[in-house]
């Protein structure tokens, strides 16, 4: 019996050791295919299943030992252009008590000879116009066979660019090798530095053609020239608060409904010596314009500043003002600033900025955006009762359940308020409150506070309403002054007409000039008229008597 118990105990111990031994398994690695000239990288640790410490317990082997190299758990095969074929590689993961292996096939594909031309750019952002510039580029054989008979030619699409191939470092290219080409060109005086949006650009001025034993290849030739029109400085005045900005800045804590004034200072960086027509210096930049655009989500802003022309080595400053809507969402908005202008040779200069505006709402905010008083003024004739219409909006992030609007003036003894009301985010409402200006109020200017509250008594915003109380006594005295003269005025001598004149009659001596001009209303005119009639009658009588005698 004891013998059987001993055997059972030994079996249990073996099972216990087996159960606690780490499990090691190198999982299957998928076959891999690459082109000649490419690399294969396999990290064996990624394929191992092991319930112990991989880094401490495991080592790795590969056979055959070449191609490729094994460092730690990573096997790398940098293929050459003569490595085409299939390779069966066996990888092992090993610990103190066990090992696991997997075999994977690596296929390296033969690639035919092919030409690859690098980017060709003559000049840069500091390149003056009106002079020659050179650059180099490479032609690479990306295939597995040699390329011979290599030649390169250049063609200018802009005649002023005058592209010329200066040298080629070789006429044959081994697999994976490259040759270097030197090219020169003339930087035209009218070469643009920026596009119509003010963004830096390179301009295509021609092409190069590579001829060889296997194929021909063409590539574009681009040029860049210096930009001489820049934004020297820019400030945003957000509801009067100054914020200096630069390209790619973020302006935070902007509230909906604010007024923003953008002040832009620009600079013509041309040297003011030389000749613009011949060497591209001392150039005036014309038709300069700054455009500010926010076309992002809730915002649609498009404003222009027209600077006109700017002489070399001179600067100028101008501004534009715009408002953000009251109901825009809390978010970030992209503001684009584009500056462009053309120099005397027709080359475009300028700059492009992007600035992020971070609009943030208060959690609780009730904005009073308009007030209308009816009647609009205090009048001596209209009485003293008024209605005030208040337009308010919930410009905060939260819906409000207990909004209150009040009006208050201690000097006018005015106070009134609305009942609490609900106002959800971005919703607006109109409320009317009535008040009376006391009749015995002294003349002067008074202010009524219009206040918004949330949660009944949490103050949000205060606006002031101006009320002018006129001096009614002074107005009455002015009305009692001498009435205006009628157009038809009759001057009367008070000695001849002592009785009180009627309406429209002015007592006093006639104005000298007026009496001289009013001949037809005088006594002299009447006497002359009578004498004239008598003379005419006398002449008629004499004429008739003469006729009767005949």
C-alpha positions in Angstrom: 0.0 0.0 0.0 2.8 2.4 0.9 4.5 1.5 -2.4 1.4 2.7 -4.3 1.1 5.9 -2.3 4.7 6.7 -3.1 4.1 6.2 -6.8 1.0 8.4 -6.7 2.9 11.2 -4.9 5.7 11.1 -7.5 3.2 11.4 -10.3 1.5 14.3 -8.6 4.9 16.1 -8.2 5.7 15.6 -11.9 2.3 16.9 -12.9 2.8 19.9 -10.6 6.2 20.7 -12.2 4.7 20.4 -15.6 1.8 22.6 -14.7 4.1 25.4 -13.4 6.7 25.2 -16.3 6.5 28.3 -18.7 4.7 27.6 -22.0 6.7 28.6 -25.0 5.4 28.8 -28.6 6.7 30.6 -31.7 3.6 31.2 -33.7 3.5 31.0 -37.5 5.1 33.9 -39.4 3.4 34.8 -42.7 5.4 34.6 -45.9 6.8 38.0 -47.1 7.5 39.4 -50.5 9.5 42.5 -51.3 11.2 44.2 -54.3 14.9 44.3 -54.8 16.3 47.3 -52.9 13.7 47.1 -50.1 14.1 45.8 -46.5 12.4 43.1 -44.5 12.2 43.5 -40.7 10.7 40.8 -38.4 10.6 41.1 -34.6 10.3 37.5 -33.4 9.1 38.6 -29.9 5.9 39.8 -31.6 5.2 36.1 -32.6 6.0 34.4 -29.3 3.5 33.1 -26.8 5.1 32.8 -23.4 3.8 33.1 -19.9 7.2 34.0 -18.5 9.5 37.0 -18.9 10.3 37.2 -22.6 13.1 39.7 -22.2 14.8 37.8 -19.4 14.2 34.2 -20.4 14.3 33.9 -24.1 17.0 33.9 -26.8 16.6 33.6 -30.6 18.4 31.9 -33.5 18.0 32.0 -37.3 19.3 29.6 -39.9 20.8 30.0 -42.3 22.7 32.9 -40.7 22.6 34.8 -44.0 21.1 36.7 -45.7 20.1 39.2 -43.1 21.2 39.8 -39.5 19.6 38.9 -36.2 20.1 41.4 -33.3 18.2 40.3 -30.1 14.8 39.3 -31.4 14.9 41.5 -34.5 15.9 40.1 -37.9 16.6 42.5 -40.8 17.2 41.8 -44.5 18.3 44.8 -46.5 18.0 43.5 -50.1 20.3 44.5 -52.9 19.5 44.7 -56.6 21.1 41.2 -57.1 19.2 39.5 -54.3 16.1 38.3 -56.3 14.9 34.8 -55.3 13.3 32.8 -52.5 14.8 32.4 -49.1 13.5 29.9 -46.5 14.5 31.2 -43.0 14.0 29.1 -39.8 13.6 31.1 -36.6 13.8 29.7 -33.0 12.8 31.0 -29.6 14.7 29.3 -26.8 14.5 29.2 -23.0 16.3 27.0 -20.4 13.9 24.0 -20.8 12.3 24.4 -24.2 12.5 25.8 -27.7 9.9 26.6 -30.5 10.7 27.1 -34.2 8.9 28.3 -37.4 10.1 28.5 -41.0 9.0 31.4 -43.3 9.7 32.0 -47.0 11.0 35.4 -48.0 10.5 36.2 -51.8 12.7 39.0 -53.3 11.3 40.1 -56.6 13.5 41.2 -59.5 12.8 44.8 -60.5 13.6 46.0 -64.0 15.8 49.0 -64.5 13.9 52.3 -64.0 14.7 56.0 -63.7 13.8 58.1 -60.7 14.4 61.9 -60.8 14.5 64.0 -57.6 12.8 67.3 -57.2 14.3 70.2 -59.2 14.1 73.6 -57.6 16.1 76.6 -58.6 16.3 79.5 -56.0 14.6 79.7 -52.7 12.6 82.2 -50.5 15.7 84.5 -50.3 16.6 84.4 -54.0 16.8 87.8 -55.7 15.3 88.3 -59.1 17.1 89.4 -62.2 20.1 87.1 -61.8 21.3 83.5 -62.5 21.0 80.7 -60.0 22.1 77.1 -60.0 21.0 73.8 -58.3 21.6 70.1 -58.5 19.3 67.1 -58.8 19.8 63.3 -59.0 18.8 60.5 -61.4 18.5 57.1 -59.7 18.4 53.6 -61.1 15.7 51.9 -59.0 15.9 48.6 -60.9 18.1 45.5 -60.9 19.9 46.1 -64.3 22.4 48.7 -65.3 21.2 51.7 -67.3 23.5 53.2 -70.0 23.4 56.0 -72.5 22.1 58.6 -70.0 21.7 62.1 -71.3 19.8 65.1 -70.0 18.2 68.2 -71.8 16.2 71.2 -70.5 13.3 73.1 -72.0 12.1 76.5 -70.7 8.3 77.1 -70.7 9.1 80.6 -69.5 11.5 82.1 -72.0 13.1 84.4 -69.4 14.1 81.4 -67.3 16.9 80.4 -69.8 17.3 76.8 -68.4 20.7 75.2 -69.2 22.1 71.7 -68.2 25.6 72.5 -66.9 26.9 69.0 -66.2 26.0 65.3 -65.6 28.2 63.2 -63.4 27.9 60.0 -65.6 26.3 58.4 -68.6 25.6 55.0 -67.0 23.9 54.1 -63.7 24.4 50.8 -61.9 21.5 49.1 -60.1 20.5 51.2 -57.1 23.1 53.9 -58.0 22.5 57.5 -59.1 24.1 60.4 -61.0 24.1 64.1 -60.2 23.0 66.8 -62.6 23.9 70.5 -62.4 21.3 73.0 -63.9 21.2 76.8 -64.0 18.6 79.3 -64.9 17.7 83.1 -64.8 15.3 84.3 -62.2 12.7 86.4 -64.1 11.8 89.8 -62.7 8.1 88.9 -62.8 8.4 85.6 -61.0 5.7 85.3 -58.3 6.7 84.6 -54.7 3.2 83.7 -53.5 -0.1 82.6 -55.0 -3.4 84.6 -55.0 -4.0 83.7 -51.4 -0.6 84.9 -50.2 0.9 81.5 -49.7 4.5 80.8 -50.7 4.8 78.9 -54.0 7.4 77.6 -56.4 6.6 78.3 -60.1 7.1 75.9 -62.9 9.4 77.4 -65.5 10.3 74.3 -67.7 11.1 70.6 -67.8 14.1 68.3 -68.1 14.2 65.1 -70.2 16.4 62.1 -69.3 17.1 59.7 -72.1 18.7 56.3 -71.5 19.0 52.7 -72.8 15.9 51.6 -70.9 13.5 54.5 -71.0 13.0 58.3 -71.1 11.9 60.3 -68.1 10.6 63.9 -67.8 10.4 66.1 -64.7 9.3 69.7 -63.9 11.7 72.5 -63.1 10.5 75.0 -60.5 11.8 78.3 -59.4 11.4 80.3 -56.2 12.2 84.0 -55.5 12.2 86.3 -52.5 9.0 87.7 -51.1 9.2 91.4 -50.2 5.7 92.2 -48.9 5.1 91.0 -45.3 2.8 91.5 -42.3 5.1 93.5 -40.0 2.7 93.5 -37.1 -0.9 92.6 -36.3 -3.1 93.3 -33.3 -6.7 92.4 -32.4 -8.7 94.7 -30.3 -11.4 92.5 -28.8 -14.1 94.8 -27.3 -11.2 97.3 -26.8 -8.7 94.9 -25.2 -5.5 94.6 -27.2 -4.1 91.2 -28.2 -0.9 91.0 -30.3 -0.9 88.1 -32.7 1.4 86.2 -35.0 1.0 83.4 -37.6 -0.3 80.2 -36.0 -1.2 81.9 -32.7 -4.3 81.0 -30.7 -6.4 83.7 -29.1 -8.4 82.4 -26.2 -11.3 83.5 -24.0 -13.2 85.3 -26.8 -16.9 85.8 -26.0 -19.8 85.6 -28.5 -21.1 89.0 -29.7 -17.8 90.8 -29.3 -16.6 93.5 -31.7 -13.1 92.8 -33.1 -10.9 95.4 -34.7 -8.0 94.0 -36.7 -5.1 96.4 -37.0 -2.6 95.3 -39.7 0.9 96.8 -40.3 2.6 95.8 -43.6 6.1 96.4 -44.9 7.6 96.7 -48.4 11.1 95.1 -47.9 12.5 96.0 -51.3 15.8 98.0 -51.0 15.1 101.7 -52.0 18.3 101.8 -54.1 18.7 100.4 -57.6 16.3 100.1 -60.5 13.2 98.0 -60.4 13.1 97.6 -64.2 16.7 96.3 -64.6 17.8 94.6 -61.4 14.5 94.1 -59.5 15.3 96.4 -56.6 13.6 99.7 -55.4 10.2 98.4 -56.5 6.9 99.9 -55.5 4.3 97.3 -54.7 0.9 98.1 -56.0 -2.8 97.2 -55.4 -2.0 95.9 -51.9 -4.9 94.2 -50.2 -5.4 92.3 -46.9 -8.3 89.9 -46.7 -9.6 88.5 -43.4 -11.8 85.4 -43.7 -13.5 83.2 -41.1 -15.5 80.6 -42.9 -15.8 78.0 -40.2 -18.9 76.5 -38.7 -21.2 79.3 -37.4 -19.0 82.2 -38.5 -18.9 83.8 -42.0 -16.6 86.8 -42.0 -15.1 88.3 -45.1 -13.4 91.7 -44.8 -10.9 93.6 -46.9 -8.4 96.3 -46.2 -7.2 98.2 -49.3 -3.7 99.7 -48.8 -3.2 100.9 -52.4 0.5 101.3 -53.3 3.6 101.2 -51.1 7.1 102.4 -52.0 10.3 100.4 -51.4 11.5 100.3 -47.7 8.2 101.8 -46.5 5.4 100.5 -44.3 1.7 101.3 -43.6 -1.0 100.4 -41.2 -4.8 100.2 -41.4 -7.7 98.4 -39.8 -11.1 96.7 -40.2 -13.8 96.0 -37.7 -16.3 93.1 -37.6 -18.6 91.5 -35.0 -19.0 87.9 -33.9 -22.6 86.7 -33.7 -24.2 86.5 -30.3 -25.4 82.9 -30.9 -22.2 81.2 -32.2 -21.2 78.0 -30.6 -18.4 77.6 -28.1 -15.7 76.3 -30.4 -12.4 77.1 -32.1 -12.5 79.0 -35.4 -9.8 79.4 -38.1 -9.2 83.0 -39.1 -7.3 83.4 -42.4 -5.3 86.5 -43.2 -4.1 87.0 -46.8 -1.8 89.8 -47.9 -1.1 90.3 -51.6 0.3 92.9 -54.0 2.2 93.1 -57.3 5.5 94.9 -57.8 6.1 97.1 -60.9 7.4 94.1 -62.9 4.2 92.1 -62.2 5.6 89.7 -59.6 3.2 88.9 -56.8 4.3 89.3 -53.2 2.5 88.7 -49.9 1.9 86.5 -46.9 -0.6 84.1 -45.5 -1.4 83.7 -41.8 -3.7 81.4 -39.9 -4.9 82.3 -36.4 -7.2 80.3 -34.2 -10.0 82.1 -32.3 -11.1 80.2 -29.2 -14.7 81.2 -28.5 -15.7 80.4 -24.9 -19.1 80.9 -23.3 -19.8 81.6 -19.7 -21.8 78.8 -18.1 -24.5 81.3 -17.0 -25.0 84.5 -19.1 -28.1 86.5 -20.0 -27.2 89.2 -22.5 -29.3 92.4 -23.0 -28.8 93.2 -26.7 -31.5 95.8 -27.4 -33.7 98.3 -25.5 -36.6 100.4 -27.0 -38.3 103.2 -25.0 -41.9 104.2 -25.9 -42.3 107.1 -26.2 -38.7 107.7 -27.1 -38.2 110.9 -25.1 -39.7 112.8 -22.1 -41.9 115.5 -23.5 -43.6 118.4 -21.8 -46.8 117.6 -23.7 -46.9 113.8 -23.7 -47.0 113.0 -20.0 -44.6 110.9 -18.0 -45.6 107.2 -18.5 -43.3 105.0 -20.5 -42.9 101.4 -21.7 -39.4 99.9 -22.0 -39.0 96.9 -24.3 -36.0 94.7 -23.4 -34.6 92.1 -25.8 -32.4 89.5 -24.0 -30.7 86.3 -25.1 -29.3 83.3 -23.2 -25.7 83.4 -24.5 -24.4 81.0 -21.9 -23.8 77.3 -22.1 -26.6 76.2 -19.8 -30.4 76.4 -20.1 -31.9 78.8 -17.5 -35.1 78.2 -15.6 -35.3 81.4 -13.5 -34.4 84.5 -15.5 -35.4 87.9 -14.2 -35.0 91.4 -15.8 -35.2 94.6 -13.7 -35.2 98.4 -14.2 -34.0 100.7 -11.5 -33.2 104.4 -10.9 -33.0 105.8 -7.4 -33.0 109.4 -8.6 -36.2 108.9 -10.6 -37.7 106.6 -7.9 -38.1 103.8 -10.5 -38.1 100.1 -9.9 -39.8 97.2 -11.6 -39.0 93.6 -12.6 -40.3 90.7 -14.5 -41.6 87.4 -13.1 -39.0 84.6 -13.4 -39.0 82.9 -16.8 -37.2 80.1 -18.7 -34.7 80.8 -21.4 -32.8 78.0 -23.1 -29.3 78.3 -24.5 -29.2 80.6 -27.6 -32.9 81.5 -27.2 -34.0 85.1 -27.0 -37.0 86.8 -25.6 -38.7 90.2 -25.4 -40.1 91.6 -22.2 -41.8 95.0 -21.5 -41.7 96.9 -18.2 -43.6 100.1 -17.5 -42.5 103.0 -15.4 -43.3 106.7 -14.7 -41.0 109.7 -14.5 -42.3 111.9 -11.6 -43.8 115.2 -12.8 -41.7 117.3 -10.3 -38.4 115.8 -11.6 -35.7 118.5 -12.1 -34.4 119.0 -15.6 -31.3 117.0 -16.5 -29.9 113.6 -17.7 -30.8 110.5 -15.8 -29.8 106.9 -16.1 -31.9 103.8 -15.6 -30.1 100.5 -14.9 -31.5 97.5 -16.8 -30.2 94.3 -15.3 -30.4 90.6 -16.2 -30.3 87.8 -13.6 -30.2 84.1 -13.6 -31.4 81.9 -10.7 -33.6 84.9 -9.8 -30.9 87.0 -8.0 -27.5 86.1 -9.7 -26.5 89.2 -11.6 -25.4 88.7 -15.2 -25.4 92.0 -17.1 -26.1 95.6 -16.5 -27.0 98.1 -19.3 -27.7 101.8 -18.9 -30.7 103.6 -20.5 -30.3 107.4 -20.7 -33.4 109.6 -20.1 -33.3 113.4 -20.6 -35.8 115.4 -18.7 -36.3 118.8 -20.4 -36.7 122.2 -18.8 -40.4 122.8 -19.6 -40.5 126.3 -18.1 -37.7 127.5 -20.4 -39.5 126.0 -23.4 -42.7 127.8 -22.5 -40.9 131.1 -22.2 -39.4 130.6 -25.7 -42.8 129.9 -27.1 -44.2 133.2 -25.7 -41.5 135.3 -27.5 -42.3 137.6 -30.4 -44.1 135.7 -33.2 -42.6 135.3 -36.6 -43.4 138.0 -39.2 -45.9 137.2 -42.0 -44.6 137.2 -45.5 -47.0 140.1 -46.4 -46.1 142.8 -44.0 -48.0 146.2 -43.9 -46.1 149.0 -42.2 -48.4 151.6 -40.6 -47.6 155.0 -39.1 -48.9 154.8 -35.5 -49.8 158.6 -35.6 -52.3 158.0 -38.4 -53.8 154.8 -37.0 -53.8 154.9 -33.3 -56.2 152.0 -32.9 -54.8 148.6 -32.1 -53.9 146.7 -35.3 -55.2 143.3 -36.2 -53.3 140.0 -36.7 -50.4 140.3 -39.1 -49.9 144.1 -38.5 -46.7 145.3 -37.0 -46.6 148.7 -35.3 -43.5 150.8 -35.8 -41.5 152.9 -38.3 -41.2 151.2 -41.7 -37.9 149.9 -42.8 -36.2 152.4 -45.2 -35.3 149.9 -47.8 -38.7 148.2 -47.7 -40.6 151.5 -48.1 -38.4 152.5 -51.0 -39.2 149.4 -52.8 -42.9 149.5 -52.1 -43.9 152.4 -54.4 -47.3 151.1 -55.5 -48.7 151.2 -51.9 -47.7 154.9 -51.3 -49.9 158.2 -51.5 -47.6 159.6 -54.2 -48.6 156.8 -56.6 -52.3 157.7 -56.1 -51.8 161.4 -56.8 -49.7 160.6 -59.9 -52.4 158.2 -61.1 -55.2 160.8 -60.8 -53.1 163.5 -62.6 -52.3 161.1 -65.4 -56.0 160.3 -65.9 -56.9 164.1 -66.0 -54.2 164.8 -68.6 -55.4 161.9 -70.8 -59.0 163.2 -70.6 -57.8 166.8 -71.4 -56.0 165.6 -74.5 -59.0 163.6 -75.7 -61.2 166.8 -75.2 -58.8 169.0 -77.2 -58.6 166.4 -80.0 -62.4 166.1 -80.3 -62.8 170.0 -80.3 -60.3 170.2 -83.2 -62.2 167.6 -85.2 -65.6 169.4 -84.8 -64.2 172.8 -86.1 -63.0 171.1 -89.3 
